[in-house]
Amino acid sequence: MMRRMALKREWIHGWLLLLPAMVFLFAFTHIPAITTFINSFYSTPRGKRAAKFIGTANYERMFDDPVFWQVLWNNIWFAVGTIPLSIGLAIVMALWVNEKMIGRSFLRMAFFTPTVLPLIAVANIWMFFYTPGFGLFDQLRSGLFGLPSTNYLGSPDTALNAIIVVTVWKEAGFFMIFYLAALQAMPVSLKEAAQIEGANRWTIFWRITFPMLMPTTLFVTVNAVINSFRLVDHIFILTDGGPDNASALLLFYIYETAFRFWETGYGATLTVALLALLSLLAIGQFFFFDKKVHYK
């Protein structure tokens, strides 16, 4: 009887410890998601005219919306461009600053600095780099190679790629921290045993280091996918989605629809599509990496 009461007290104590986090989780995640899903079946309220139930009309409008398909394709290309580059660069930087060298602390700080800079500040810095005529890149092009100026942010062919470069520059340092922590937690004896057996650095990386980094890679990849679908700040400052929606991403289109054009019903529908897409990608990542992740 006493043991049962002790277990019950532990159970209550555990739920009380989880209660604050659960309240915030439901208040700011689950309840808004459910409310958004419900609003996607209603029209946008206008003044004294309340929202009306319109069924799947918003979803039909979304499937017939050419801008939606364009920004979705932009987002896919943006994800393909940022995720492998930022993760690969993060691994390289982590391996580099994990070695014993002079100035290692300075290198770590330099790689991580872009992460702590405000997004708006980063966008303004890169806007100066991309400015045609007197920007840093055009000065280098004209000064070293005599090439004409290029409007990187004003051309449909280069606008989205220019934002990809900015995103990789900012996120690689953030992912590097997780890889550096994982590298420092690895047993040194594994690397030393491989070296004694005559394995070179490349073999050690692919046979020992990289497999043991897979839990970190899973975590970083999920975060990278989410980050690639929630970018707004850089687009808002650098291109405002232009030219002709060439650099607009899905979340930016949701922001424009719901808050600039005040189409809250259609904005809720687009948000549901984004949440569904992210859920499918996250589930797919866990199933794909499950057999490749080694936790011991």
C-alpha positions, 0 to 999 in steps of 0.5 A: 500500500505504501509503495503504491502511494509513493508511486502515485506521488511520483506520478503526480510530481512528474506531471506537475513538472511537465505541466508548465511546458505542456501549457505553453505547448498547447497554448502556442502550438496545438491550439493555434494549429487546430484553430488554423485548420478550422479557419481554413474552411471559413471565408475571411471576415470583413468588417461587420460581416462575419466569416462564413463556412465555405467548405473546401473552397479555399483548398480548391482556390489553393490548388488553382493558384499559380502563385502557390505552385510557384512559391512551393517550387521556389521553396523546394529549390531553396531547401535543396540549395540550403540544406546540403550546403549548410550541413556539409559546410558545418561538418567541415568547419566542425572538423577543422576547429576540433583540431589542435591549432593556433587561433582555434578559439578565434576560428570558432568565434568567427564561424559562429558569429553570423548565427548571433547576428540579428536576421535584419542586420544580416539582410542589410549587410548582404544587401550592401554586398549585392548592390549593383554598381558599388556593392562589394561583389560588383566592385570585385567583378569590375576591379579584378575582371573588368566585368559589368555590374549585375543586379543579383537581387533584381534578376529572376535568375539570381534573386533566389540563389542570392538568398540561398547564399545568405542563408547558408552563410548564417546557418552553417555556423549554428549547425557547426556547434552541434557537430563540434559538441558531437565530435568532442563527445566521441571516444578518442580510443576509436580514432587511435585504434584505427590509426594503429591499424593503418587507416588514413584520415578519409577512412576514419571519417567515413567508417568511424566519425560520420556514422557516429555523427548520424544522431546529430545529423538527424537532429540538424537535418530536421531543423534545417528542413524547418528553417528552409520553410520558415524564412521571411526576414531575409526576403522581406528586406532583400527582395520583398518576394520579387521580381515577379515572385521569383524569390518568394517562399511559402511562408512569405506568401502566407504572410502577404496573404494573411497580413498584407492583403488580409485574406485570413481564410486563404492564409489559414489554408496555406498554413495548413498546407505548410504544416502538412508538408513539414509533418510529412517531411519530418516523418519521412526523415525519421524513417529514412535515417532510422536505420542509419542512426547509431546511438551507442 
